[in-house]
Amino acid sequence: MLYPEKLQPWFQDIDLMAEGLVTIKEAGKFLGISRTKVYDLLTLEELPHVKIDRVSRIPKVALKILALKG
């Protein structure tokens, strides 16, 4: 299941799984922000993510879109 269930408009009609998933640490490194800030983005529903067991993974495509949007 992809969280949040209701995606931000800029993620609509995009295959978010096309380039795979990354960890929170990898997402922070890609965006140049701390892990805490990545978790903040997840909480604010700015970034979609999936949960595998209890661990969040973020679609790489979503990071690229967010970086371009920012």
C-alpha positions as CSV (number, residue, x, y, z in Angstrom):
1,M,0.0,0.0,0.0
2,L,1.3,3.5,-0.9
3,Y,1.1,6.1,1.9
4,P,-0.4,8.6,2.0
5,E,-3.4,7.1,0.2
6,K,-4.4,10.5,-1.2
7,L,-1.3,11.7,-3.2
8,Q,-0.3,15.3,-3.6
9,P,-1.3,16.6,-7.1
10,W,2.3,16.5,-8.4
11,F,2.4,12.7,-7.9
12,Q,-0.8,12.0,-9.7
13,D,-0.6,9.9,-12.9
14,I,3.1,9.0,-12.3
15,D,4.4,5.4,-11.9
16,L,6.1,5.9,-8.6
17,M,7.5,2.4,-8.5
18,A,9.3,2.7,-11.9
19,E,12.7,3.4,-10.4
20,G,12.5,1.4,-7.2
21,L,12.5,2.4,-3.5
22,V,15.1,4.0,-1.3
23,T,15.6,4.1,2.5
24,I,15.1,7.1,4.7
25,K,18.8,7.6,4.9
26,E,19.3,7.4,1.1
27,A,16.4,9.8,0.6
28,G,18.0,12.3,3.0
29,K,21.3,12.0,1.3
30,F,19.7,12.5,-2.2
31,L,17.8,15.6,-1.0
32,G,20.6,17.0,1.1
33,I,18.5,16.9,4.3
34,S,18.6,15.1,7.6
35,R,16.7,11.8,8.3
36,T,14.5,13.8,10.7
37,K,13.5,16.2,7.9
38,V,12.6,13.2,5.7
39,Y,10.4,11.9,8.4
40,D,8.8,15.3,8.7
41,L,8.0,15.2,4.9
42,L,6.4,11.8,5.4
43,T,4.3,13.1,8.3
44,L,3.3,16.2,6.4
45,E,2.3,13.9,3.5
46,E,4.7,15.7,1.1
47,L,6.3,12.4,0.2
48,P,4.6,9.1,-0.6
49,H,6.0,6.0,0.9
50,V,5.4,2.3,1.4
51,K,5.9,0.4,4.6
52,I,7.6,-3.0,4.4
53,D,7.2,-4.5,7.8
54,R,7.5,-1.4,10.0
55,V,10.1,0.3,7.8
56,S,9.3,3.1,5.4
57,R,10.7,3.1,1.8
58,I,10.3,6.1,-0.6
59,P,10.0,5.8,-4.3
60,K,13.0,7.3,-6.0
61,V,10.8,9.0,-8.6
62,A,9.0,10.9,-5.8
63,L,12.4,12.3,-4.6
64,K,13.2,13.5,-8.0
65,I,9.8,15.2,-8.4
66,L,10.1,16.8,-5.0
67,A,13.6,18.1,-5.7
68,L,12.4,19.7,-9.0
69,K,9.3,21.1,-7.3
70,G,11.3,22.6,-4.4
